[in-house]
Amino acid sequence: MVVEIVIEHAFSFVPRTLNARGKSKLINGVIKNIFMSNLFKSKFLLGLVVALALVVSTASTASAAITSTLKMGMSNSQVMELQQNLNGAGFVVSTSGAGSVGYESNFFGPKTKAAVMAYQASKGLTADGVFGPLSRAAWTGGAVSGNFPAGCTSASGYSPTTGTKCDSMNANTFPAGCTSASGFSATTGLACSGTTTTTTTQTGPVSAMLASDNPASGTLVAGQATADLAHFTFDGTGTVTAVTLQRLGVSADTTPSNVYLFDGATRLTDAASVGSNGKVTFTAPTGLFTVAGSKTISVKSDIAASTSGQTVGLMLATFTTSSGTVTANLSGNIFTIASATLATVSAGTVTPSSATIDPGANITLWQSTLTISNRDVWMKRLSLRNLGSAPAASFANFKLFVSGVQVGTATGVDANGYVTFDMTAAPTLLISGARVVRVDADIVSGASRTVQFSLRNAADVDFVDSSFGVNITPASTPWTATTANTISGSSGGTLTIAKDISSPSINLVNAASDAVIGTFKVTAYGESIKLETIRATFTSSDAGITQLRNGRILINGVQYGSTATLNEDSHGTLAYTSYTLNYTVVPGSPVLLELRADIYDNDGTDSITAGTDTINATIAAGSTNAQRVDSLGSFSAPASAVASNTLTIASTSLTLSKNGTYTNQTTTLPANGFKIGSWNLAGSSVEPVLLSTLSFDVDESGITTEFDEGDMTNLYVVVKNGSTIVAQPTPLSTGSTGDNLNFSINYTLPVGQSLSIELFADLADDTLDKVAG
């Protein structure tokens, strides 16, 4: 086909990126095949009107580069070629974005399938959206080899044996990489004989596709752990109870030696192996995973040793939900296996072992010295499983330490008994040598139950070789304490009271009402604890301050006990105030206790000196004030006084001063926009202050002329915070003799900040403004 195109355009248009391949491009809303020289591009962009006549020849074998069957979910360069051909022939993949003219992609998605179906329908083919041998044959006008339906020798007409259309060959095509029924596919490793692939449109509440972050083809290392082979995204709503994978590539069934399913950093399955049919099957009647919207599942596998030179990949063949089994046939990429000497990681003795552990905070549950050899190793993930009888609710606030430095946290134990530290976003480098790795947690309950955390196998940790970037198989797993530990039941529950990080640390406002002077975190361990009373007090830098008015206790924002005067810890009568709470603290649910009071000395002297005096709220040592709900018995909480932050009592006063850099001025009349004065306003150190009015008084004292406020017009104020103008009140047209000049303003001055205030006016000469006499 020969097409003649004339393009004429002016400077106002900047074209898309163009190339010399004759691809379709969009110009002024019209799709045309163009070829643009560098000279033409430069003139086009310089704004000259240019006319170009072009003759383009389009080959009749546009799809000659497409040699394999293309279908939904595939991703390769031939898909891009197909999209380009479809767009050029009028079967538009997309009108904008990926797949549109000039923006063809490697991914075969729903829009590509729709365009293929439109083309197939135009040729009288079965419109199934699979661009196979018959579609290629129709496109090129040539012949195609394949398995025609029984009774057919070509793609035309109907079978005299079965009566089916002879062009239905798409239901029985050779696997990718096969041109006949003999041998094996060079692409996938599947047998070409009889192992044809039937593509079934996915239906039901859950569908699957290759994930956008599906791993690209790369190189694996023989003997490595958990190679990331494929990611599949499941959309819809439902529970997947079975997944079947098909091994791809030229490799043995034993090459992917242990195959796992992962949801992010969480391992969903135990290891599965490849069967003699090349398939891996995972089943769980109660569900492997649940889809509620979208979920991406990763398929990972250990790679057997001595497999260098082989290629391996995995395909999602089928998955099962309550609606039935769905055929997916979504192929991940193919990986090549090489050989290398990787770093090694081994573990020493795991502790604690056979210990009796009292409930409490920051208890060490697993510790071992790891030995890293050959080179440094990145630690990106660690999962430990509790083999003991203590339920998941017994633990909280897990922390991971390396050589005494905290490097990770985890909220708790999951339904499978695992606690997982995911450090993918911030891996920890384990320097070659010996490194102590420790896991601490709060034990909040589980009296008389056992604890035994264990690193079960290579799939539960990501140790990444710092040179080769692949996961290392740790030596001699599992890493487990010899004997389980027991959570003590004889010691009974305990309770801690500690200053919380939210406790106030800024200044207090003198005379403020109901100010928070201290916040404390109260946590129960082992069993529920009833806190019957609490002794609260404060210390002061001023011996004259012996009481604060209206002291009270709030727990999680609710007042418990009565409001009472809060005594200072050196009060002559009683060095604290006792508040009756009768509040039960439940393990695993810590509470915040606030101590509040008016910042007013309630002993009759009110001797607080703002800007100088400080106070520090304190929970005094208790006296048999906490009771164990289950095991009974009482104890003192806290055992010793717990102080909050020291707070300075300050005032909310502002400081106004003349701007020393603007000295007395002399001017001639008339003068426009003359700066009459400049001042600095320093804000409060304890709280913001709302400014509502600026009032100025113009004093004529000492002036030896007849000049007064009446000679000032167009008065205006400029308020700046630093170099930024933050307020410009409405100007006054004239001044009034003897009256203040008032400007309305609505600006909140932040704590500790300052303003500059400048007053301007036009100064008139009424001929009376001369020196007296």
C-alpha positions in Angstrom: 0.0 0.0 0.0 1.3 3.5 -0.8 0.1 6.5 1.1 0.8 10.1 0.2 0.6 12.6 3.1 1.1 16.4 3.1 1.6 18.0 6.5 1.4 21.8 6.9 1.6 23.4 10.3 2.6 26.5 12.2 4.6 27.3 15.4 1.9 26.7 17.9 2.2 22.9 18.0 4.8 20.8 19.6 4.6 17.2 18.4 5.0 14.0 20.4 8.3 12.2 20.3 8.7 10.9 16.7 10.9 8.2 15.2 11.8 6.9 11.8 9.8 3.7 11.9 6.7 5.1 10.2 4.5 4.4 13.3 1.1 6.0 13.6 1.1 9.4 15.5 -1.6 11.9 16.5 -1.5 15.3 14.8 -4.3 17.8 15.3 -6.6 14.9 16.2 -5.9 13.0 12.9 -3.9 9.7 12.9 -1.3 9.8 10.1 1.8 7.8 9.2 4.7 10.2 9.2 8.5 10.3 8.8 10.2 13.4 10.1 13.8 14.3 9.4 16.0 16.2 11.9 15.8 19.3 9.7 12.1 19.2 9.6 11.8 18.7 13.4 14.0 21.7 14.0 11.9 23.9 11.6 8.8 22.6 13.2 9.9 23.7 16.6 11.2 27.0 15.5 7.7 28.1 14.5 8.1 28.1 10.7 5.3 27.0 8.4 6.6 23.9 6.7 5.0 21.7 4.1 6.2 18.1 3.6 5.2 15.5 1.0 5.9 12.0 2.1 5.5 8.6 0.5 5.4 5.6 2.9 5.3 2.0 1.9 3.5 -0.4 4.3 4.7 -4.0 4.0 2.0 -6.7 3.6 3.7 -8.9 6.2 3.4 -6.5 9.2 3.1 -9.3 11.6 6.1 -11.3 10.4 7.9 -10.7 13.7 5.0 -12.3 15.6 5.9 -16.0 15.8 4.1 -17.2 18.9 0.6 -17.3 20.3 -0.2 -14.2 22.2 -2.9 -14.0 24.9 -4.2 -12.3 28.0 -1.6 -11.7 30.7 1.5 -12.2 28.5 4.2 -9.6 28.4 6.9 -9.4 25.7 8.0 -7.4 22.7 5.8 -9.3 20.3 2.7 -7.9 22.2 4.0 -4.4 21.4 4.3 -5.4 17.8 0.8 -6.8 17.8 -0.6 -3.5 19.4 1.2 -1.4 16.7 -0.2 -3.6 13.9 -3.8 -3.5 15.4 -3.7 0.3 15.8 -2.3 0.8 12.3 -5.1 -1.4 10.8 -7.9 0.5 12.6 -8.5 -2.0 15.4 -7.5 0.5 18.1 -6.3 -0.9 21.3 -6.8 2.3 23.3 -7.6 5.9 22.5 -5.3 7.2 25.3 -2.5 6.1 27.6 -0.9 2.7 27.4 -1.8 0.9 24.2 -2.7 4.0 22.3 -1.1 5.1 19.1 2.6 5.8 19.8 2.3 4.4 23.4 2.1 0.7 22.7 3.3 -1.5 25.5 4.5 -5.0 26.1 1.5 -6.1 28.2 -1.4 -8.0 26.8 -4.4 -6.7 28.8 -8.2 -6.5 28.4 -7.9 -3.7 25.8 -5.5 -5.7 23.6 -7.8 -8.7 23.9 -10.8 -6.6 22.8 -8.9 -5.3 19.8 -7.9 -8.8 18.8 -11.5 -10.0 19.1 -12.6 -7.2 16.8 -10.0 -8.2 14.2 -10.9 -11.9 14.5 -14.6 -11.1 14.0 -13.8 -9.0 10.9 -12.1 -12.1 9.4 -14.8 -14.6 10.4 -12.6 -16.2 13.0 -13.8 -17.3 16.4 -13.4 -14.1 18.5 -11.7 -15.5 21.6 -9.0 -12.8 21.9 -6.1 -15.2 21.5 -3.8 -14.2 18.6 -2.8 -17.7 17.5 -1.8 -19.5 14.3 -5.1 -18.8 12.5 -5.1 -15.1 13.4 -1.5 -14.9 12.2 -2.4 -16.7 9.0 -5.3 -14.4 8.3 -3.1 -11.4 9.0 -0.3 -12.4 6.6 -2.5 -14.2 4.1 -0.2 -17.3 4.5 -0.6 -20.9 5.7 -0.2 -22.1 9.2 0.6 -25.5 10.6 -1.2 -26.9 13.5 -3.7 -29.5 14.8 -6.9 -28.8 12.8 -10.2 -30.3 14.1 -10.9 -33.9 13.1 -11.8 -34.1 9.4 -10.2 -30.7 8.5 -7.1 -30.3 6.4 -7.2 -26.5 6.4 -8.8 -23.5 8.2 -11.6 -23.1 5.7 -15.1 -24.8 5.7 -16.5 -27.3 8.1 -15.3 -30.8 9.3 -17.2 -33.6 7.4 -16.5 -35.7 10.6 -17.6 -33.4 13.4 -19.4 -30.6 11.7 -17.3 -28.0 13.5 -15.7 -25.0 11.8 -12.2 -25.8 10.6 -11.0 -22.4 11.9 -11.6 -23.4 15.5 -8.0 -24.5 15.7 -7.3 -21.9 18.3 -8.7 -24.3 21.0 -5.8 -26.8 20.3 -2.6 -24.9 19.6 1.0 -25.9 20.2 2.7 -24.5 23.4 4.8 -21.4 23.1 8.1 -22.2 21.6 6.8 -25.2 19.7 6.2 -25.5 15.9 5.2 -29.1 15.9 4.1 -31.9 18.3 7.6 -33.3 18.7 10.3 -32.4 21.2 10.2 -29.8 23.9 9.5 -26.0 23.9 12.7 -24.0 23.9 10.8 -21.2 25.7 8.9 -23.0 28.5 10.4 -26.5 28.6 7.0 -28.1 28.2 6.6 -31.2 26.0 5.2 -30.2 22.6 3.4 -33.5 22.1 -0.2 -33.2 23.1 0.4 -30.7 25.9 -1.4 -28.0 24.1 -2.8 -25.1 26.1 -6.5 -24.2 26.2 -7.2 -20.7 27.3 -10.3 -20.3 29.4 -11.9 -17.0 30.1 -11.8 -16.5 33.9 -15.2 -16.2 35.5 -16.4 -16.0 39.1 -16.0 -13.8 42.1 -12.2 -14.0 42.0 -9.9 -13.5 38.9 -6.2 -13.5 38.5 -3.6 -11.7 36.4 0.2 -11.1 36.5 1.0 -8.5 39.1 2.5 -5.2 38.0 5.6 -6.0 40.1 6.1 -9.5 38.7 9.8 -10.2 38.8 11.7 -9.7 35.6 13.8 -12.5 34.1 17.2 -12.7 35.8 19.9 -14.9 37.2 19.5 -17.2 40.2 22.2 -19.0 42.2 22.2 -22.7 42.7 21.6 -23.5 46.4 20.1 -20.2 47.2 17.0 -19.8 49.4 13.5 -18.4 48.4 14.1 -17.1 44.9 11.3 -14.7 44.0 9.8 -16.3 40.8 6.4 -14.8 40.2 3.7 -12.4 41.5 0.0 -12.9 40.8 -2.7 -10.4 41.6 -6.1 -11.8 42.6 -9.1 -9.4 42.3 -12.6 -9.8 43.6 -14.1 -11.3 46.8 -13.7 -14.8 48.0 -11.4 -17.4 49.6 -8.9 -19.3 47.6 -8.6 -22.9 48.8 -6.2 -24.4 46.2 -3.5 -23.2 43.8 -1.8 -25.2 41.1 1.5 -24.1 39.6 3.2 -25.5 36.5 7.0 -25.6 36.3 8.4 -23.8 33.3 11.9 -23.8 31.7 14.5 -26.4 31.0 15.1 -27.9 34.5 14.4 -30.9 36.6 11.3 -31.2 38.8 13.7 -31.1 41.8 15.3 -27.8 40.8 12.6 -25.7 42.6 13.2 -27.7 45.7 10.8 -26.0 48.2 8.1 -23.9 46.8 6.1 -21.4 49.0 3.3 -18.9 48.7 3.8 -15.5 50.4 1.5 -12.5 51.1 4.1 -9.7 51.4 6.5 -10.7 54.2 4.1 -13.4 55.6 4.6 -17.0 54.6 1.2 -18.6 53.8 2.2 -22.2 53.2 4.7 -24.8 54.2 7.1 -26.1 51.5 5.6 -27.9 48.5 7.6 -29.9 45.8 7.1 -30.3 42.1 5.4 -33.5 41.2 6.3 -35.8 38.3 3.8 -34.0 36.1 5.6 -30.7 36.6 2.9 -29.3 38.9 3.0 -27.9 42.4 -0.3 -28.0 44.3 -1.3 -26.1 47.5 -4.6 -26.9 49.2 -6.2 -25.7 52.4 -9.9 -26.4 52.9 -10.3 -23.4 55.2 -8.5 -21.2 52.8 -5.0 -20.4 51.6 -5.8 -16.7 51.5 -8.8 -14.4 51.3 -9.3 -11.8 48.6 -11.3 -8.7 49.5 -10.7 -6.3 46.6 -7.2 -7.1 45.5 -4.3 -9.2 46.9 -0.9 -9.9 45.4 0.6 -13.4 46.1 4.3 -14.1 45.6 5.6 -17.5 44.7 9.1 -18.2 46.0 11.3 -21.3 45.9 14.6 -22.6 47.2 16.9 -23.6 44.3 18.6 -27.0 44.5 22.4 -27.2 44.5 24.3 -28.3 41.3 21.7 -26.9 38.9 23.8 -24.3 37.2 22.8 -23.9 33.5 19.2 -24.8 33.9 16.3 -22.4 33.4 13.2 -22.3 35.6 10.0 -20.4 36.0 6.4 -21.0 37.3 3.0 -20.6 35.8 -0.3 -20.1 37.7 -2.3 -23.0 36.1 -5.4 -23.0 38.2 -6.9 -21.8 41.5 -10.0 -22.8 43.3 -12.6 -20.9 45.2 -16.1 -21.8 46.5 -17.3 -21.1 42.9 -15.1 -23.8 41.4 -11.7 -24.2 39.8 -10.5 -21.4 37.4 -8.0 -22.0 34.7 -5.6 -19.1 34.6 -2.5 -20.2 32.7 -0.5 -17.0 33.7 3.2 -17.5 33.1 5.9 -15.8 35.2 9.3 -15.1 33.6 12.1 -17.6 33.0 15.2 -17.4 35.2 18.7 -18.7 34.4 20.6 -20.5 37.2 24.3 -19.9 37.7 26.9 -21.1 40.3 28.6 -18.9 42.9 30.0 -19.1 46.4 27.6 -17.3 48.7 28.0 -15.9 52.2 27.1 -18.2 55.0 25.1 -17.6 58.2 25.0 -20.0 61.2 23.6 -19.7 64.7 25.0 -20.6 68.1 23.0 -21.7 71.2 19.5 -20.2 71.4 18.5 -18.8 74.8 16.6 -18.6 77.1 16.0 -22.3 77.6 14.1 -24.1 80.4 13.7 -20.8 82.3 10.8 -19.5 84.4 9.8 -16.1 83.1 7.9 -13.5 85.1 5.4 -11.5 83.1 6.6 -8.0 82.4 7.9 -5.5 79.8 10.9 -6.1 77.5 11.5 -9.8 78.3 14.0 -11.6 76.1 12.3 -14.4 74.3 14.9 -15.4 71.7 18.6 -14.7 71.4 21.5 -16.3 69.5 25.0 -15.3 68.3 25.0 -15.5 64.5 28.3 -16.1 62.6 28.5 -14.4 59.2 31.2 -15.7 56.8 32.7 -14.9 53.4 31.1 -11.4 53.2 28.6 -9.1 54.8 24.9 -10.0 54.7 21.7 -7.9 54.6 18.9 -9.0 57.0 15.5 -8.0 55.5 13.1 -10.2 57.3 12.9 -12.5 60.3 9.9 -14.7 61.3 9.9 -16.7 64.5 7.2 -19.2 65.5 6.2 -19.9 69.1 6.1 -23.6 69.6 4.9 -23.2 73.2 1.4 -23.2 74.6 1.1 -19.5 75.4 -1.6 -17.9 73.1 -0.9 -15.0 70.8 -2.6 -12.6 73.2 0.1 -13.3 75.8 2.6 -11.1 73.9 2.9 -7.5 72.7 5.4 -5.0 71.5 8.0 -7.2 69.9 11.4 -5.6 69.3 14.4 -6.9 67.3 18.0 -6.0 68.3 21.3 -6.6 66.6 24.4 -6.1 68.7 22.2 -4.2 71.3 20.7 -1.8 68.8 17.0 -2.0 68.0 16.5 -2.5 64.3 12.8 -3.6 64.0 9.4 -3.9 65.6 6.4 -6.2 65.3 3.0 -5.8 66.8 2.3 -9.4 67.8 1.9 -13.0 67.0 -0.3 -13.9 64.0 -2.9 -16.6 63.7 -0.3 -19.2 62.7 1.9 -18.5 65.7 4.5 -16.4 63.9 5.9 -13.0 64.7 7.4 -11.3 61.6 9.9 -8.4 61.5 9.7 -6.9 58.0 12.8 -4.7 57.3 12.5 -4.6 53.6 12.3 -0.8 53.5 15.3 -0.5 55.9 17.5 -3.6 55.9 20.1 -4.2 58.6 23.6 -5.0 57.5 25.2 -7.9 59.4 29.0 -7.3 59.2 31.0 -10.4 58.7 31.9 -11.9 62.1 29.8 -12.7 65.2 26.6 -10.7 65.8 24.1 -11.1 68.7 20.5 -11.1 67.5 17.8 -10.7 70.2 14.0 -10.5 70.3 12.3 -8.9 73.2 8.6 -8.6 74.0 6.1 -7.7 76.7 4.6 -10.8 78.3 1.1 -9.6 79.4 -0.6 -12.9 80.3 -0.2 -16.6 79.9 0.6 -17.7 83.4 1.9 -21.4 83.6 2.0 -21.6 79.7 5.2 -22.3 77.8 7.2 -20.1 75.4 9.6 -21.4 72.8 10.3 -19.2 69.8 12.0 -20.8 66.8 13.4 -20.0 63.4 12.0 -22.9 61.5 13.6 -22.9 58.1 15.2 -20.9 55.3 11.9 -19.5 54.2 11.5 -17.7 57.5 14.4 -15.3 57.1 15.8 -13.2 54.3 19.6 -13.1 54.6 20.8 -11.5 51.4 24.3 -11.8 50.1 25.7 -8.3 49.8 27.5 -9.0 46.6 25.2 -11.4 44.7 21.9 -10.0 45.9 20.3 -13.4 46.5 18.9 -15.0 49.6 21.2 -17.3 51.6 20.2 -20.6 53.0 21.0 -20.4 56.7 22.9 -23.3 58.2 21.4 -26.1 60.3 17.9 -24.7 60.9 15.7 -24.8 62.9 17.3 -22.4 65.4 15.4 -23.3 68.6 16.0 -23.3 72.4 16.6 -26.8 73.6 13.7 -26.7 76.1 10.6 -24.5 76.3 10.4 -21.8 78.9 7.5 -21.3 81.3 5.6 -18.1 82.2 5.5 -17.9 85.9 2.1 -18.4 87.6 3.2 -18.3 91.2 4.4 -14.7 91.2 1.0 -13.4 90.1 0.3 -10.3 88.0 2.3 -7.1 88.1 1.6 -3.5 87.2 4.0 -0.7 86.0 3.5 3.0 86.0 5.9 5.1 83.8 6.0 8.6 82.4 4.4 8.5 79.0 6.1 10.1 76.0 3.0 12.4 75.7 3.6 14.0 79.1 3.8 17.8 78.7 7.2 19.3 78.3 6.4 22.9 77.5 5.8 25.8 79.9 2.7 26.1 82.0 0.6 29.3 82.0 0.4 31.0 85.4 -3.2 30.9 86.8 -4.3 28.4 84.0 -7.3 26.2 84.9 -7.2 22.4 84.8 -3.7 22.2 83.2 -2.2 18.8 82.5 1.0 18.6 84.6 1.9 15.0 84.0 0.9 11.9 81.9 1.7 8.4 82.9 1.3 5.0 81.2 -0.2 2.2 83.4 0.3 -1.4 82.2 -0.8 -4.7 83.7 1.1 -8.0 83.2 0.1 -11.6 83.9 -3.5 -10.8 85.0 -5.9 -8.0 85.5 -4.9 -5.5 88.3 -7.3 -3.4 90.2 -5.8 0.0 91.1 -7.7 1.0 94.2 -5.9 4.3 95.0 -3.1 6.4 93.7 -0.9 8.9 95.6 -0.2 12.0 93.5 2.0 14.9 94.4 4.4 17.4 92.8 7.8 19.0 93.6 8.4 22.7 93.3 11.5 24.9 93.0 9.7 27.4 95.2 9.3 26.3 98.8 6.4 28.7 99.2 4.3 26.7 96.7 2.8 23.9 98.9 -0.5 23.2 97.1 -2.2 23.4 93.7 -5.9 24.0 93.5 -8.4 21.4 92.1 -6.1 18.4 91.5 -7.8 15.5 89.8 -7.0 12.2 88.0 -8.2 11.2 84.5 -7.8 7.7 83.0 -8.1 7.6 79.2 -9.8 11.0 79.4 -12.4 10.1 82.1 -12.1 11.4 85.6 -11.8 8.8 88.4 -12.0 9.9 92.0 -12.9 13.3 93.4 -11.3 16.7 92.8 -9.0 17.6 95.7 -6.2 20.0 96.5 -2.9 18.6 95.3 -0.3 18.6 98.0 3.4 19.3 97.3 5.9 16.5 98.3 7.2 18.6 101.2 3.8 19.7 102.5 3.9 19.9 106.3 0.7 17.8 106.8 0.8 15.2 104.1 3.3 14.9 101.3 0.8 13.7 98.7 -2.9 13.6 97.9 -4.6 10.2 97.7 -7.2 9.7 95.0 -9.6 6.7 95.1 -9.8 5.1 91.6 -11.0 1.5 91.8 -10.0 1.1 88.2 -9.1 -2.4 86.7 -6.2 -2.4 84.2 -6.4 -5.4 81.8 -3.2 -7.1 80.4 -2.6 -6.0 76.8 -4.6 -2.8 77.2 -2.4 -0.2 78.9 -4.1 3.1 79.9 -3.0 6.7 80.2 -3.3 8.4 83.6 -3.3 12.3 83.6 -2.7 14.4 86.6 -4.3 17.9 86.3 -4.5 21.0 88.5 -5.1 24.7 88.4 -1.8 26.6 88.4 -2.6 28.5 91.5 -1.0 28.2 94.9 -3.9 27.2 97.1 -2.2 27.7 100.5 -3.5 31.3 100.8 -0.3 33.0 99.7 -0.4 32.4 95.9 3.4 32.8 95.9 4.0 31.6 92.3 6.5 33.7 90.4 5.9 33.5 86.7 9.0 32.9 84.6 11.0 31.5 87.6 9.1 28.8 89.4 9.0 25.2 88.2 6.9 22.2 89.2 7.2 18.4 88.5 4.1 16.1 88.7 4.9 12.8 90.5 3.1 9.6 91.3 4.3 8.8 94.8 5.1 5.2 95.9 1.9 3.3 96.7 1.0 1.3 99.8 -0.8 -2.0 99.2 -3.0 -0.1 96.7 -3.1 -2.7 93.8 -5.0 -6.0 93.9 -4.5 -9.0 91.7 -7.9 -10.0 90.3 -7.2 -13.7 89.6 -4.6 -14.8 92.1 -5.7 -12.2 94.7 -3.1 -10.6 97.0 -2.2 -7.0 97.0 1.0 -5.1 96.3 2.2 -1.5 96.2 2.1 0.4 92.9 4.3 2.0 92.0 7.0 0.6 94.2 8.9 3.9 94.0 8.0 7.4 93.0 7.6 8.1 89.2 8.2 11.7 88.1 7.1 13.5 84.9 8.8 16.4 83.1 9.8 19.6 84.9 7.7 22.4 83.7 8.3 26.2 84.1 5.4 28.4 85.1 5.3 31.4 82.8 3.0 34.3 82.0 1.2 35.1 78.8 2.4 38.8 78.8 3.7 40.4 75.6 6.7 42.7 75.4 6.4 45.8 73.2 9.5 47.9 72.5 10.6 50.6 70.1 12.6 49.4 67.1 16.1 50.6 68.0 17.2 50.5 64.3 14.6 53.2 63.4 15.8 56.4 65.1 14.2 59.8 65.4 13.4 61.3 62.0 13.4 64.8 60.4 11.5 65.4 57.2 10.2 68.3 55.0 6.5 68.8 54.2 4.6 67.5 52.4 5.7 63.8 52.6 3.8 60.8 51.3 4.0 57.3 52.8 6.2 58.5 55.6 7.1 56.0 58.3 6.0 57.5 61.6 7.2 54.8 63.9 8.5 51.2 64.1 8.0 48.7 67.0 8.8 45.1 68.0 6.3 42.9 69.7 7.6 39.7 71.4 5.0 37.0 71.9 4.3 34.8 74.9 6.6 31.9 75.8 3.7 29.6 76.8 0.7 30.0 74.5 -0.4 31.8 71.3 -2.0 35.3 71.6 -4.8 36.7 69.5 -4.2 40.3 68.5 -7.4 42.2 67.8 -6.6 45.9 68.0 -3.5 48.1 67.4 -3.8 51.5 69.1 -1.4 54.4 68.4 -1.1 57.7 70.1 0.6 60.6 68.3 2.2 63.0 70.7 3.0 66.5 69.5 5.0 67.3 72.6 8.1 69.4 71.8 7.0 70.2 68.2 7.7 73.9 67.5 5.3 74.1 64.5 1.5 73.9 64.2 1.7 70.3 62.9 -0.8 67.8 64.6 -2.8 64.6 63.9 -5.1 66.6 61.6 -2.3 67.0 59.2 -1.9 63.2 58.7 -3.9 61.4 56.1 -4.0 57.9 54.6 -2.6 56.2 57.7 -1.8 52.5 57.4 -0.1 49.8 59.3 2.2 47.0 58.1 2.7 43.9 60.4 5.5 41.5 59.6 6.6 38.2 61.1 10.2 38.1 59.9 10.1 39.3 56.3 6.5 38.1 55.7 3.6 40.5 55.9 1.0 38.8 58.1 -1.5 41.7 58.5 -2.4 45.0 56.9 -5.4 46.5 58.7 -7.9 48.7 57.0 -6.3 52.2 56.6 -7.6 55.3 58.2 -8.3 58.3 55.9 -7.4 60.9 58.5 -6.1 61.3 62.0 -8.1 62.8 64.9 -6.6 65.4 67.2 -6.4 64.1 70.7 -7.7 60.6 69.9 -5.9 57.3 69.6 -5.5 55.8 66.2 -7.1 52.4 66.3 -6.7 49.7 63.7 -8.6 46.4 63.8 -6.5 43.2 63.3 -7.2 39.5 63.5 -3.8 37.7 63.9 -2.7 35.0 66.3 0.9 35.4 67.3 2.5 32.0 67.8 4.4 30.9 70.9 7.8 32.4 71.1 7.6 34.5 67.9 7.9 38.2 67.4 6.4 40.8 65.1 7.5 44.1 63.6 4.8 46.8 63.5 5.2 49.9 61.3 2.9 53.0 61.0 2.9 55.1 57.8 1.0 58.3 56.8 0.9 61.1 54.3 2.0 64.4 56.0 0.4 67.6 54.7 1.6 71.2 54.6 -1.3 73.5 55.4 0.9 76.7 55.4 0.5 76.9 59.2 3.1 74.3 59.9 6.0 76.6 60.4 8.3 77.3 63.3 6.6 79.4 66.0 7.5 83.1 66.2 
